[in-house]
Amino acid sequence: MFSGTIKEVMADVAKTEEMEIEPKAALLIARKADGSLRDALSLLDQLTSFSDGKITTESTSEILGLVKSDFLFDITSAIISHDTAAALEMFSIYFNEGGDIDELATELASFFGKLVMVKNGIRE
């Protein structure tokens, strides 16, 4: 049986299945699975169906419907600069493209938390 964190298990399973997986893609799967190995394995199986032997960070983010880092930086910048029109436009585009409000809220909360830690010189 596999041991280690979910990220490590994803890498081990991919290797066993003769798939290549980028480390950050394995981390994204682990985060999306929220601690559930069963969910992580199901997500990995879905990603395998759409890959050609390599699971990339970009394809993982797109297939799992994760919020892109660029969007988080851009929306945060608009909020900090009090550019309400730009922020509302970004939200509109996000939702019109099928974005999920729960996913966005989770990612923004995590992103803001990391910004606060960086601002205070705290490293994980």
All heavy atoms as an XYZ file, in Angstrom:
942
protein
N       0.849     -1.195      0.000
C       0.000      0.000      0.000
C       0.879      1.237      0.000
O       2.027      1.201      0.408
C      -0.928     -0.038      1.219
C      -1.929      1.080      1.285
S      -3.017      1.057     -0.163
C      -3.830      2.593      0.026
N       0.314      2.341     -0.422
C       1.032      3.602     -0.493
C       1.029      4.273      0.875
O       0.109      4.114      1.651
C       0.365      4.522     -1.513
C       0.318      3.933     -2.888
C      -0.846      3.391     -3.394
C       1.451      3.915     -3.679
C      -0.889      2.842     -4.653
C       1.410      3.368     -4.952
C       0.246      2.827     -5.440
N       2.093      5.027      1.148
C       2.127      5.775      2.397
C       2.561      7.201      2.097
O       3.085      7.493      1.029
C       3.109      5.122      3.375
O       4.407      5.158      2.830
N       2.332      8.098      3.033
C       2.727      9.482      2.856
C       1.531     10.392      2.697
O       0.393      9.987      2.896
N       1.802     11.619      2.329
C       0.727     12.584      2.147
C      -0.058     12.242      0.882
O       0.406     11.471      0.039
C       1.294     14.003      2.003
O       2.059     14.085      0.796
C       2.147     14.390      3.198
N      -1.220     12.859      0.752
C      -2.037     12.605     -0.445
C      -1.271     13.001     -1.698
O      -1.322     12.296     -2.707
C      -3.395     13.315     -0.340
C      -4.233     12.646      0.752
C      -4.134     13.293     -1.667
C      -5.582     13.279      0.997
N      -0.529     14.098     -1.622
C       0.281     14.525     -2.766
C       1.270     13.428     -3.159
O       1.410     13.098     -4.339
C       1.038     15.805     -2.411
C       1.987     16.261     -3.485
C       2.822     17.428     -3.002
C       3.949     17.684     -3.981
N       4.938     18.601     -3.467
N       1.934     12.851     -2.168
C       2.898     11.776     -2.447
C       2.207     10.530     -2.983
O       2.728      9.858     -3.873
C       3.694     11.457     -1.179
C       4.603     12.587     -0.740
C       5.119     12.426      0.675
O       4.496     11.672      1.469
O       6.128     13.066      0.995
N       1.040     10.229     -2.441
C       0.283      9.062     -2.914
C      -0.111      9.261     -4.374
O      -0.017      8.333     -5.181
C      -0.950      8.789     -2.025
C      -1.832      7.717     -2.634
C      -0.525      8.397     -0.619
N      -0.529     10.490     -4.737
C      -0.892     10.763     -6.128
C       0.307     10.516     -7.046
O       0.161      9.913     -8.113
C      -1.393     12.197     -6.300
C      -2.698     12.522     -5.603
S      -4.078     11.467     -6.094
C      -4.054     10.215     -4.814
N       1.479     10.957     -6.626
C       2.692     10.743     -7.417
C       3.008      9.251     -7.523
O       3.368      8.758     -8.606
C       3.864     11.500     -6.802
N       2.839      8.527     -6.425
C       3.100      7.083     -6.423
C       2.123      6.333     -7.330
O       2.518      5.451     -8.097
C       3.008      6.511     -5.002
C       4.156      6.928     -4.102
O       5.189      7.419     -4.630
O       4.024      6.775     -2.869
N       0.847      6.685     -7.243
C      -0.168      6.020     -8.074
C       0.093      6.315     -9.544
O       0.036      5.407    -10.391
C      -1.603      6.455     -7.667
C      -2.632      5.968     -8.679
C      -1.937      5.950     -6.273
N       0.395      7.559     -9.855
C       0.675      7.928    -11.250
C       1.865      7.128    -11.770
O       1.833      6.615    -12.889
C       0.949      9.426    -11.360
N       2.896      7.014    -10.956
C       4.089      6.257    -11.367
C       3.728      4.783    -11.585
O       4.139      4.178    -12.574
C       5.175      6.384    -10.303
C       6.472      5.734    -10.685
C       7.535      5.970     -9.617
C       8.830      5.315    -10.004
N       9.859      5.506     -8.976
N       2.943      4.223    -10.685
C       2.514      2.827    -10.805
C       1.707      2.613    -12.086
O       1.831      1.578    -12.749
C       1.664      2.413     -9.581
O       2.455      2.556     -8.408
C       1.181      0.982     -9.697
N       0.891      3.604    -12.434
C       0.061      3.530    -13.632
C       0.817      3.983    -14.887
O       0.208      4.138    -15.948
C      -1.205      4.385    -13.454
C      -2.115      3.905    -12.347
C      -2.745      2.560    -12.637
O      -3.109      2.306    -13.804
O      -2.863      1.752    -11.697
N       2.117      4.216    -14.729
C       2.990      4.667    -15.815
C       2.519      5.984    -16.413
O       2.545      6.189    -17.625
C       3.136      3.578    -16.883
C       3.781      2.327    -16.321
C       3.939      1.227    -17.345
O       3.513      1.386    -18.507
O       4.505      0.182    -16.973
N       2.070      6.875    -15.537
C       1.665      8.229    -15.899
C       2.705      9.178    -15.325
O       3.320      8.888    -14.309
C       0.303      8.582    -15.291
C      -0.849      7.731    -15.752
S      -1.362      8.093    -17.423
C      -1.931      9.756    -17.265
N       2.842     10.310    -15.970
C       3.716     11.356    -15.462
C       2.820     12.430    -14.862
O       1.812     12.810    -15.458
C       4.538     11.929    -16.616
C       5.716     12.747    -16.194
C       6.529     13.210    -17.397
O       6.544     12.505    -18.428
O       7.130     14.277    -17.293
N       3.175     12.912    -13.667
C       2.388     13.956    -13.028
C       3.321     15.015    -12.468
O       4.326     14.688    -11.825
C       1.455     13.391    -11.922
C       0.511     14.465    -11.395
C       2.250     12.760    -10.806
C      -0.615     13.946    -10.515
N       3.005     16.262    -12.755
C       3.804     17.356    -12.217
C       3.524     17.470    -10.719
O       2.384     17.292    -10.281
C       3.454     18.671    -12.912
C       3.882     18.703    -14.364
C       3.475     19.994    -15.083
O       2.785     20.850    -14.485
O       3.861     20.119    -16.257
N       4.554     17.766     -9.921
C       4.355     17.863     -8.467
C       3.249     18.838     -8.059
O       2.452     18.550     -7.157
C       5.717     18.335     -7.950
C       6.688     17.863     -8.980
C       5.949     17.944    -10.289
N       3.166     19.980     -8.735
C       2.128     20.940     -8.381
C       0.742     20.405     -8.742
O      -0.232     20.691     -8.054
C       2.378     22.290     -9.053
C       1.462     23.362     -8.514
C       1.835     24.753     -8.938
C       0.840     25.750     -8.365
N       1.026     27.085     -8.873
N       0.650     19.614     -9.802
C      -0.632     18.999    -10.168
C      -1.075     18.037     -9.061
O      -2.247     18.006     -8.686
C      -0.528     18.282    -11.505
N      -0.133     17.266     -8.528
C      -0.442     16.345     -7.429
C      -0.906     17.130     -6.201
O      -1.836     16.717     -5.500
C       0.774     15.489     -7.091
N      -0.281     18.273     -5.954
C      -0.681     19.122     -4.832
C      -2.088     19.680     -5.042
O      -2.899     19.707     -4.111
C       0.320     20.266     -4.650
C       0.028     21.243     -3.525
C       0.014     20.536     -2.179
C       1.062     22.358     -3.523
N      -2.405     20.099     -6.267
C      -3.747     20.612     -6.558
C      -4.807     19.538     -6.327
O      -5.885     19.826     -5.802
C      -3.825     21.130     -7.991
C      -3.045     22.401     -8.299
C      -3.114     22.720     -9.802
C      -3.558     23.580     -7.483
N      -4.505     18.317     -6.721
C      -5.440     17.203     -6.506
C      -5.658     17.002     -5.014
O      -6.790     16.867     -4.546
C      -4.926     15.903     -7.154
C      -4.884     16.039     -8.676
C      -5.792     14.712     -6.735
C      -4.120     14.924     -9.374
N      -4.561     17.013     -4.260
C      -4.650     16.820     -2.808
C      -5.491     17.922     -2.161
O      -6.337     17.646     -1.300
C      -3.257     16.780     -2.199
N      -5.265     19.161     -2.579
C      -6.032     20.277     -2.020
C      -7.512     20.159     -2.363
O      -8.374     20.371     -1.526
C      -5.486     21.606     -2.529
C      -4.203     22.017     -1.836
C      -3.677     23.362     -2.282
N      -4.689     24.391     -2.279
C      -4.703     25.424     -3.117
N      -3.760     25.550     -4.037
N      -5.647     26.329     -3.056
N      -7.809     19.816     -3.605
C      -9.202     19.695     -4.050
C      -9.907     18.553     -3.305
O     -11.093     18.643     -2.998
C      -9.250     19.468     -5.561
C     -10.629     19.380     -6.141
C     -11.324     20.713     -6.199
C     -12.636     20.600     -6.952
N     -13.358     21.841     -6.998
N      -9.176     17.499     -2.992
C      -9.748     16.336     -2.305
C      -9.999     16.614     -0.823
O     -10.698     15.851     -0.161
C      -8.827     15.129     -2.462
N      -9.426     17.694     -0.313
C      -9.673     18.129      1.058
C      -9.473     17.016      2.086
O     -10.316     16.785      2.953
C     -11.081     18.711      1.154
C     -11.287     19.554      2.413
O     -10.297     20.122      2.922
O     -12.441     19.637      2.882
N      -8.366     16.307      1.951
C      -8.017     15.288      2.935
C      -8.571     13.899      2.681
O      -8.282     12.968      3.430
N      -9.352     13.734      1.653
C      -9.953     12.435      1.360
C      -9.147     11.713      0.278
O      -9.127     12.144     -0.882
C     -11.397     12.613      0.886
O     -11.891     11.396      0.359
N      -8.514     10.621      0.657
C      -7.739      9.846     -0.306
C      -8.644      9.272     -1.390
O      -8.293      9.283     -2.574
C      -6.973      8.719      0.396
C      -6.114      7.830     -0.495
C      -5.098      8.655     -1.295
C      -5.416      6.762      0.320
N      -9.824      8.828     -1.008
C     -10.772      8.274     -1.980
C     -11.132      9.325     -3.034
O     -11.147      9.057     -4.235
C     -12.028      7.770     -1.277
C     -13.006      7.057     -2.182
C     -14.240      6.588     -1.426
N     -13.957      5.893     -0.197
C     -13.809      4.572     -0.076
N     -13.925      3.806     -1.136
N     -13.563      4.016      1.089
N     -11.396     10.563     -2.588
C     -11.720     11.644     -3.524
C     -10.518     11.967     -4.409
O     -10.665     12.218     -5.605
C     -12.164     12.908     -2.780
C     -13.535     12.759     -2.142
O     -14.233     11.766     -2.430
O     -13.899     13.650     -1.339
N      -9.333     11.969     -3.821
C      -8.117     12.263     -4.587
C      -7.904     11.220     -5.679
O      -7.566     11.560     -6.815
C      -6.906     12.327     -3.663
N      -8.122      9.965     -5.344
C      -7.957      8.908     -6.340
C      -8.998      9.035     -7.453
O      -8.686      8.815     -8.622
C      -8.056      7.530     -5.673
C      -6.874      7.162     -4.777
C      -7.185      5.909     -3.966
C      -5.605      6.986     -5.590
N     -10.199      9.424     -7.089
C     -11.247      9.640     -8.090
C     -10.876     10.803     -9.018
O     -11.045     10.706    -10.239
C     -12.572      9.930     -7.384
O     -13.572     10.216     -8.320
N     -10.358     11.877     -8.445
C      -9.929     13.019     -9.254
C      -8.776     12.628    -10.177
O      -8.750     13.006    -11.346
C      -9.512     14.184     -8.356
C     -10.635     14.838     -7.552
C     -10.061     15.834     -6.546
C     -11.637     15.513     -8.465
N      -7.832     11.865     -9.650
C      -6.708     11.407    -10.469
C      -7.206     10.552    -11.621
O      -6.731     10.681    -12.756
C      -5.699     10.636     -9.615
C      -4.454     10.131    -10.337
C      -3.633     11.299    -10.891
C      -3.602      9.279     -9.406
N      -8.187      9.713    -11.356
C      -8.766      8.874    -12.403
C      -9.410      9.739    -13.492
O      -9.245      9.478    -14.682
C      -9.798      7.927    -11.782
C     -10.326      6.925    -12.788
O      -9.504      6.317    -13.515
O     -11.558      6.751    -12.856
N     -10.137     10.785    -13.086
C     -10.749     11.696    -14.056
C      -9.674     12.372    -14.905
O      -9.810     12.477    -16.128
C     -11.559     12.777    -13.339
C     -12.824     12.274    -12.688
C     -13.498     13.367    -11.891
O     -13.378     14.545    -12.200
N     -14.215     12.981    -10.839
N      -8.619     12.839    -14.258
C      -7.548     13.525    -14.978
C      -6.841     12.587    -15.948
O      -6.455     12.986    -17.045
C      -6.550     14.128    -13.996
C      -7.087     15.306    -13.194
C      -6.194     15.591    -11.993
C      -7.207     16.533    -14.070
N      -6.688     11.341    -15.549
C      -6.047     10.341    -16.402
C      -6.833     10.161    -17.694
O      -6.259     10.008    -18.770
C      -5.920      8.994    -15.649
O      -5.152      9.201    -14.467
C      -5.240      7.947    -16.494
N      -8.154     10.228    -17.590
C      -9.013     10.068    -18.764
C      -8.776     11.160    -19.799
O      -8.958     10.949    -20.988
C     -10.493     10.107    -18.358
O     -10.779      9.095    -17.444
N      -8.396     12.349    -19.326
C      -8.219     13.490    -20.223
C      -6.767     13.751    -20.602
O      -6.485     14.685    -21.340
C      -8.793     14.764    -19.584
C     -10.280     14.736    -19.441
C     -10.870     14.469    -18.216
C     -11.101     14.968    -20.535
C     -12.248     14.450    -18.073
C     -12.479     14.943    -20.407
C     -13.053     14.682    -19.179
N      -5.857     12.940    -20.100
C      -4.440     13.210    -20.366
C      -3.898     12.249    -21.410
O      -4.485     11.222    -21.708
C      -3.628     13.086    -19.074
O      -3.439     11.732    -18.752
N      -2.755     12.614    -21.928
C      -2.081     11.750    -22.900
C      -0.814     11.158    -22.288
O       0.205     11.057    -22.935
C      -1.770     12.536    -24.177
C      -0.899     13.752    -23.913
O      -0.656     14.072    -22.734
O      -0.456     14.384    -24.892
N      -0.906     10.800    -21.025
C       0.239     10.213    -20.343
C       0.946     11.157    -19.396
O       1.782     10.750    -18.617
N       0.585     12.447    -19.449
C       1.193     13.426    -18.552
C       0.106     14.325    -17.983
O      -0.664     14.925    -18.732
C       2.240     14.268    -19.268
C       2.901     15.268    -18.357
C       4.045     15.993    -19.023
C       4.707     16.902    -17.990
N       5.874     17.570    -18.509
N       0.081     14.419    -16.666
C      -0.882     15.275    -15.992
C      -0.148     16.546    -15.579
O       0.754     16.506    -14.749
C      -1.498     14.559    -14.769
C      -2.230     13.300    -15.234
C      -2.422     15.500    -14.008
C      -2.691     12.397    -14.115
N      -0.533     17.644    -16.207
C       0.140     18.917    -15.952
C      -0.654     19.754    -14.949
O      -1.841     19.521    -14.718
C       0.299     19.724    -17.252
O      -1.009     20.080    -17.725
C       1.055     18.935    -18.313
N       0.020     20.750    -14.406
C      -0.631     21.678    -13.490
C      -1.743     22.425    -14.202
O      -2.852     22.580    -13.675
C       0.411     22.667    -12.927
O       1.460     21.912    -12.300
C      -0.206     23.616    -11.928
N      -1.465     22.869    -15.410
C      -2.450     23.629    -16.180
C      -3.690     22.796    -16.483
O      -4.820     23.255    -16.283
C      -1.826     24.130    -17.483
C      -2.748     25.029    -18.278
C      -2.076     25.570    -19.533
O      -0.846     25.745    -19.541
O      -2.813     25.817    -20.493
N      -3.497     21.569    -16.952
C      -4.656     20.736    -17.279
C      -5.432     20.358    -16.020
O      -6.662     20.310    -16.033
C      -4.236     19.481    -18.045
O      -3.454     18.627    -17.242
N      -4.730     20.134    -14.927
C      -5.386     19.802    -13.662
C      -6.264     20.958    -13.207
O      -7.426     20.771    -12.851
C      -4.343     19.472    -12.573
O      -3.592     18.336    -12.995
C      -5.002     19.174    -11.241
N      -5.707     22.153    -13.248
C      -6.446     23.341    -12.841
C      -7.687     23.539    -13.709
O      -8.782     23.811    -13.204
C      -5.537     24.569    -12.933
O      -6.225     25.717    -12.546
N      -7.524     23.360    -15.001
C      -8.640     23.567    -15.925
C      -9.714     22.498    -15.761
O     -10.908     22.811    -15.664
C      -8.125     23.562    -17.366
C      -9.183     23.943    -18.372
C      -8.611     24.066    -19.775
O      -7.514     24.645    -19.927
O      -9.274     23.594    -20.703
N      -9.327     21.247    -15.725
C     -10.291     20.144    -15.652
C     -11.036     20.141    -14.313
O     -12.240     19.879    -14.262
C      -9.598     18.788    -15.899
C      -9.139     18.715    -17.364
C     -10.520     17.619    -15.564
C      -8.172     17.594    -17.660
N     -10.326     20.475    -13.224
C     -10.958     20.480    -11.907
C     -11.694     21.787    -11.615
O     -12.320     21.925    -10.581
C      -9.919     20.206    -10.817
C      -9.224     18.848    -10.879
C      -8.266     18.683     -9.708
C     -10.242     17.703    -10.911
N     -11.603     22.732    -12.551
C     -12.318     23.997    -12.381
C     -11.760     24.877    -11.281
O     -12.507     25.599    -10.627
N     -10.451     24.823    -11.079
C      -9.833     25.623    -10.030
C      -9.639     27.068    -10.484
O      -9.536     27.348    -11.679
C      -8.481     25.015     -9.642
C      -8.535     23.554     -9.186
C      -7.136     23.039     -8.903
C      -9.411     23.417     -7.949
N      -9.586     27.960     -9.526
C      -9.382     29.373     -9.815
C      -7.915     29.581    -10.162
O      -7.025     29.133     -9.438
C      -9.765     30.240     -8.595
C      -9.581     31.709     -8.901
C     -11.199     29.952     -8.157
N      -7.664     30.263    -11.251
C      -6.289     30.500    -11.703
C      -5.608     31.559    -10.843
O      -6.235     32.528    -10.409
C      -6.285     30.923    -13.164
C      -6.723     29.807    -14.096
C      -6.558     30.221    -15.540
C      -6.690     29.094    -16.498
N      -7.795     28.334    -16.632
N      -4.317     31.377    -10.603
C      -3.535     32.308     -9.785
C      -3.575     33.716    -10.348
O      -3.680     34.689     -9.589
C      -2.081     31.838     -9.678
O      -2.010     30.604     -9.030
N      -3.488     33.849    -11.665
C      -3.524     35.177    -12.287
C      -4.816     35.908    -11.935
O      -4.803     37.109    -11.671
C      -3.398     35.077    -13.808
C      -2.023     34.641    -14.263
O      -1.095     34.639    -13.440
O      -1.879     34.303    -15.452
N      -5.911     35.179    -11.943
C      -7.195     35.792    -11.593
C      -7.162     36.294    -10.150
O      -7.623     37.400     -9.861
C      -8.346     34.810    -11.781
C      -9.681     35.364    -11.362
C     -10.397     36.173    -12.228
C     -10.201     35.113    -10.109
C     -11.632     36.709    -11.851
C     -11.422     35.641     -9.721
C     -12.131     36.439    -10.592
N      -6.609     35.476     -9.245
C      -6.539     35.874     -7.833
C      -5.699     37.134     -7.658
O      -6.074     38.040     -6.905
C      -5.986     34.730     -6.984
C      -6.870     33.485     -6.900
C      -6.142     32.361     -6.177
C      -8.183     33.802     -6.225
N      -4.566     37.205     -8.356
C      -3.733     38.401     -8.280
C      -4.465     39.610     -8.848
O      -4.452     40.697     -8.254
C      -2.403     38.199     -9.019
C      -1.391     37.428     -8.237
C      -1.094     36.114     -8.577
C      -0.715     37.999     -7.168
C      -0.157     35.387     -7.862
C       0.224     37.290     -6.437
C       0.509     35.978     -6.779
N      -5.108     39.442    -10.003
C      -5.799     40.553    -10.660
C      -6.976     41.065     -9.838
O      -7.149     42.277     -9.683
C      -6.274     40.147    -12.059
C      -5.128     39.921    -13.027
O      -3.986     40.349    -12.738
O      -5.366     39.300    -14.088
N      -7.779     40.162     -9.311
C      -8.941     40.593     -8.535
C      -8.492     41.261     -7.238
O      -9.065     42.258     -6.793
C      -9.941     39.432     -8.276
C     -11.293     39.957     -7.794
C      -9.426     38.459     -7.248
C     -12.177     40.453     -8.856
N      -7.429     40.737     -6.638
C      -6.892     41.340     -5.417
C      -6.355     42.735     -5.692
O      -6.589     43.666     -4.920
C      -5.788     40.448     -4.811
O      -6.359     39.165     -4.515
C      -5.220     41.046     -3.546
N      -5.674     42.879     -6.796
C      -5.152     44.187     -7.183
C      -6.283     45.189     -7.380
O      -6.202     46.342     -6.926
C      -4.329     44.061     -8.465
O      -3.856     45.310     -8.874
N      -7.359     44.763     -8.034
C      -8.510     45.643     -8.246
C      -9.152     46.031     -6.913
O      -9.525     47.188     -6.711
C      -9.533     44.970     -9.161
N      -9.248     45.076     -6.009
C      -9.847     45.346     -4.699
C      -8.986     46.328     -3.907
O      -9.489     47.300     -3.346
C     -10.074     44.032     -3.916
C     -11.168     43.198     -4.591
C     -10.421     44.312     -2.454
C     -11.259     41.765     -4.106
N      -7.676     46.085     -3.876
C      -6.759     46.954     -3.129
C      -6.772     48.378     -3.675
O      -6.715     49.344     -2.919
C      -5.334     46.368     -3.129
C      -5.295     45.109     -2.258
C      -4.306     47.391     -2.646
C      -4.018     44.317     -2.363
N      -6.855     48.493     -5.004
C      -6.833     49.827     -5.618
C      -8.230     50.468     -5.684
O      -8.395     51.521     -6.288
C      -6.206     49.754     -7.009
O      -7.007     48.987     -7.862
N      -9.209     49.830     -5.049
C     -10.587     50.341     -5.005
C     -11.196     50.514     -6.400
O     -12.018     51.396     -6.618
C     -10.668     51.656     -4.227
C     -10.152     51.566     -2.833
N     -10.884     51.016     -1.810
C      -8.965     51.929     -2.295
C     -10.171     51.051     -0.699
N      -9.002     51.597     -0.966
N     -10.793     49.644     -7.327
C     -11.330     49.689     -8.686
C     -12.536     48.752     -8.764
O     -12.460     47.627     -9.251
C     -10.241     49.290     -9.697
C     -10.656     49.535    -11.137
O     -11.860     49.787    -11.379
O      -9.776     49.475    -12.003
N     -13.640     49.255     -8.267
C     -14.861     48.454     -8.183
C     -15.320     47.960     -9.545
O     -15.724     46.800     -9.684
C     -15.991     49.269     -7.518
O     -15.519     49.748     -6.258
C     -17.229     48.429     -7.299
N     -15.254     48.821    -10.545
C     -15.703     48.431    -11.895
C     -14.893     47.245    -12.418
O     -15.460     46.292    -12.961
C     -15.598     49.610    -12.854
N     -13.572     47.301    -12.245
C     -12.714     46.206    -12.718
C     -12.997     44.922    -11.942
O     -13.083     43.835    -12.530
C     -11.246     46.583    -12.593
N     -13.170     45.037    -10.630
C     -13.448     43.855     -9.802
C     -14.773     43.218    -10.215
O     -14.857     41.994    -10.383
C     -13.468     44.236     -8.325
N     -15.803     44.042    -10.399
C     -17.102     43.510    -10.806
C     -17.046     42.869    -12.189
O     -17.682     41.840    -12.431
C     -18.163     44.612    -10.767
C     -18.564     45.089     -9.366
C     -19.494     46.285     -9.457
C     -19.191     43.962     -8.571
N     -16.279     43.467    -13.086
C     -16.116     42.901    -14.429
C     -15.433     41.530    -14.349
O     -15.844     40.584    -15.031
C     -15.310     43.855    -15.315
C     -15.055     43.325    -16.706
C     -16.312     43.174    -17.557
O     -17.341     43.796    -17.243
O     -16.261     42.421    -18.546
N     -14.406     41.409    -13.499
C     -13.703     40.125    -13.348
C     -14.631     39.067    -12.765
O     -14.623     37.916    -13.209
C     -12.454     40.297    -12.493
C     -11.317     40.945    -13.239
S      -9.827     41.018    -12.232
C      -9.837     42.751    -11.848
N     -15.429     39.461    -11.767
C     -16.391     38.516    -11.196
C     -17.395     38.080    -12.260
O     -17.723     36.905    -12.368
C     -17.141     39.133    -10.008
C     -16.368     39.125     -8.725
C     -16.135     40.308     -8.052
C     -15.884     37.949     -8.178
C     -15.434     40.313     -6.850
C     -15.176     37.937     -6.993
C     -14.953     39.132     -6.324
N     -17.879     39.022    -13.037
C     -18.840     38.724    -14.086
C     -18.269     37.724    -15.093
O     -18.923     36.736    -15.449
C     -19.250     40.015    -14.795
O     -20.139     39.733    -15.842
N     -17.061     37.977    -15.540
C     -16.413     37.063    -16.493
C     -16.242     35.685    -15.868
O     -16.537     34.660    -16.500
C     -15.052     37.636    -16.959
C     -15.287     38.872    -17.837
C     -14.242     36.577    -17.709
C     -14.030     39.672    -18.124
N     -15.778     35.649    -14.622
C     -15.563     34.376    -13.919
C     -16.851     33.555    -13.877
O     -16.858     32.368    -14.211
C     -15.035     34.644    -12.506
C     -14.870     33.396    -11.678
C     -13.757     32.573    -11.849
C     -15.818     33.027    -10.743
C     -13.607     31.417    -11.094
C     -15.681     31.879     -9.979
C     -14.564     31.078    -10.166
O     -14.424     29.929     -9.422
N     -17.943     34.192    -13.466
C     -19.210     33.463    -13.349
C     -19.803     33.121    -14.705
O     -20.399     32.058    -14.874
C     -20.205     34.242    -12.489
C     -19.771     34.329    -11.048
C     -19.573     35.562    -10.455
C     -19.533     33.189    -10.307
C     -19.157     35.650     -9.130
C     -19.107     33.257     -8.984
C     -18.927     34.499     -8.400
N     -19.641     33.986    -15.704
C     -20.135     33.695    -17.046
C     -19.393     32.530    -17.694
O     -19.936     31.866    -18.575
C     -20.057     34.930    -17.943
C     -21.111     35.961    -17.597
O     -22.142     35.642    -17.027
N     -20.840     37.213    -17.927
N     -18.158     32.293    -17.261
C     -17.379     31.156    -17.771
C     -17.644     29.889    -16.963
O     -16.955     28.890    -17.134
C     -15.895     31.497    -17.771
C     -15.520     32.557    -18.785
C     -14.044     32.945    -18.742
O     -13.320     32.494    -17.820
O     -13.628     33.706    -19.631
N     -18.624     29.933    -16.076
C     -19.003     28.741    -15.314
C     -18.287     28.592    -13.994
O     -18.298     27.517    -13.391
N     -17.659     29.653    -13.515
C     -16.950     29.586    -12.235
C     -17.889     29.285    -11.081
O     -19.051     29.667    -11.091
N     -17.362     28.621    -10.080
C     -18.130     28.194     -8.920
C     -17.875     29.150     -7.756
O     -16.729     29.394     -7.392
C     -17.724     26.765     -8.540
C     -18.457     26.261     -7.341
O     -19.607     25.814     -7.488
O     -17.872     26.313     -6.230
N     -18.934     29.669     -7.154
C     -18.782     30.658     -6.086
C     -18.102     30.071     -4.850
O     -17.298     30.736     -4.199
C     -20.132     31.323     -5.711
C     -19.872     32.513     -4.807
C     -21.070     30.324     -5.072
C     -20.912     33.561     -4.826
N     -18.402     28.813     -4.509
C     -17.767     28.192     -3.350
C     -16.267     28.030     -3.576
O     -15.467     28.280     -2.674
C     -18.400     26.832     -3.037
C     -19.832     26.956     -2.533
O     -20.150     27.992     -1.912
O     -20.617     26.027     -2.770
N     -15.900     27.614     -4.777
C     -14.488     27.453     -5.120
C     -13.770     28.802     -5.053
O     -12.669     28.913     -4.510
C     -14.349     26.848     -6.519
C     -12.923     26.555     -6.935
C     -12.293     25.409     -6.170
O     -13.009     24.462     -5.784
O     -11.068     25.462     -5.955
N     -14.405     29.835     -5.584
C     -13.813     31.166     -5.569
C     -13.638     31.667     -4.136
O     -12.583     32.200     -3.784
C     -14.661     32.150     -6.378
C     -14.149     33.595     -6.421
C     -12.739     33.662     -7.004
C     -15.108     34.468     -7.217
N     -14.653     31.501     -3.311
C     -14.567     31.950     -1.917
C     -13.446     31.229     -1.180
O     -12.664     31.850     -0.451
C     -15.902     31.732     -1.209
N     -13.340     29.934     -1.385
C     -12.285     29.151     -0.741
C     -10.905     29.606     -1.197
O      -9.996     29.794     -0.377
C     -12.469     27.649     -1.055
O     -13.736     27.229     -0.547
C     -11.365     26.805     -0.460
N     -10.750     29.782     -2.501
C      -9.449     30.187     -3.041
C      -9.073     31.608     -2.619
O      -7.917     31.873     -2.308
C      -9.439     30.065     -4.565
C      -9.449     28.632     -5.046
C      -8.230     27.840     -4.613
O      -7.102     28.373     -4.663
O      -8.408     26.682     -4.200
N     -10.040     32.526     -2.611
C      -9.753     33.893     -2.168
C      -9.364     33.918     -0.696
O      -8.421     34.608     -0.311
C     -10.945     34.812     -2.420
C     -11.105     35.344     -3.832
C     -12.437     36.069     -3.990
C      -9.952     36.257     -4.220
N     -10.065     33.170      0.132
C      -9.735     33.121      1.560
C      -8.326     32.579      1.770
O      -7.541     33.119      2.555
C     -10.759     32.271      2.311
N      -7.996     31.517      1.060
C      -6.653     30.941      1.154
C      -5.598     31.921      0.657
O      -4.549     32.105      1.280
C      -6.590     29.648      0.337
O      -5.283     29.132      0.316
N      -5.879     32.578     -0.462
C      -4.955     33.542     -1.056
C      -4.720     34.719     -0.116
O      -3.583     35.121      0.133
C      -5.522     34.023     -2.397
C      -4.599     34.903     -3.184
C      -3.466     34.372     -3.790
C      -4.855     36.250     -3.331
C      -2.612     35.176     -4.530
C      -4.021     37.067     -4.076
C      -2.889     36.526     -4.670
N      -5.802     35.267      0.449
C      -5.668     36.393      1.371
C      -4.891     35.973      2.622
O      -4.080     36.732      3.149
C      -7.032     36.959      1.766
C      -7.749     37.668      0.649
C      -9.123     37.790      0.677
C      -7.063     38.218     -0.424
C      -9.806     38.453     -0.351
C      -7.729     38.872     -1.457
C      -9.103     38.987     -1.415
N      -5.147     34.767      3.098
C      -4.408     34.259      4.255
C      -2.917     34.180      3.978
O      -2.089     34.559      4.818
N      -2.571     33.712      2.786
C      -1.152     33.633      2.410
C      -0.542     35.019      2.278
O       0.607     35.240      2.672
C      -0.996     32.854      1.108
C      -1.262     31.376      1.282
C      -1.221     30.636     -0.031
C      -1.609     29.190      0.184
N      -1.795     28.471     -1.065
N      -1.303     35.984      1.738
C      -0.803     37.350      1.633
C      -0.509     37.938      3.006
O       0.503     38.615      3.201
C      -1.801     38.238      0.887
C      -1.930     38.032     -0.621
C      -3.030     38.933     -1.168
C      -0.627     38.284     -1.332
N      -1.388     37.692      3.956
C      -1.187     38.182      5.327
C       0.068     37.547      5.926
O       0.873     38.233      6.585
C      -2.423     37.908      6.203
C      -2.140     38.159      7.671
C      -3.610     38.746      5.742
N       0.266     36.262      5.697
C       1.452     35.593      6.214
C       2.723     36.161      5.596
O       3.702     36.424      6.293
C       1.350     34.079      5.995
C       0.299     33.457      6.888
S      -0.051     31.689      6.706
C       1.348     30.953      5.998
N       2.710     36.382      4.278
C       3.868     36.958      3.603
C       4.143     38.351      4.140
O       5.290     38.707      4.439
C       3.648     37.001      2.063
C       4.681     37.863      1.376
C       3.662     35.590      1.496
N       3.099     39.138      4.300
C       3.228     40.509      4.804
C       3.880     40.521      6.188
O       4.636     41.435      6.519
C       1.841     41.167      4.869
C       1.776     42.476      5.569
C       1.940     43.611      4.605
C       1.643     44.940      5.291
N       2.703     45.865      5.246
N       3.628     39.490      6.979
C       4.153     39.403      8.345
C       5.411     38.551      8.448
O       5.852     38.237      9.561
C       3.070     38.891      9.296
C       1.990     39.934      9.488
O       2.232     40.968     10.085
N       0.807     39.678      8.949
N       5.962     38.164      7.297
C       7.215     37.401      7.285
C       7.105     35.972      7.777
O       8.087     35.368      8.190
N       5.908     35.411      7.700
C       5.686     34.034      8.158
C       5.796     33.101      6.966
O       5.192     33.328      5.934
C       4.294     33.891      8.814
C       4.191     34.815     10.018
C       4.032     32.441      9.189
C       2.781     34.937     10.569
N       6.575     32.032      7.136
C       6.703     31.021      6.072
C       6.076     29.723      6.567
O       6.213     29.352      7.697
C       8.164     30.757      5.735
C       8.829     31.933      5.101
C      10.272     31.605      4.808
N      10.884     32.703      4.151
C      11.447     32.641      2.950
N      11.467     31.492      2.323
N      11.990     33.691      2.407
N       5.381     29.063      5.646
C       4.750     27.778      6.010
C       5.781     26.702      6.138
O       6.741     26.606      5.502
C       3.716     27.379      4.957
C       2.460     28.185      5.069
C       1.380     27.667      4.154
O       0.940     26.519      4.343
O       0.988     28.415      3.258
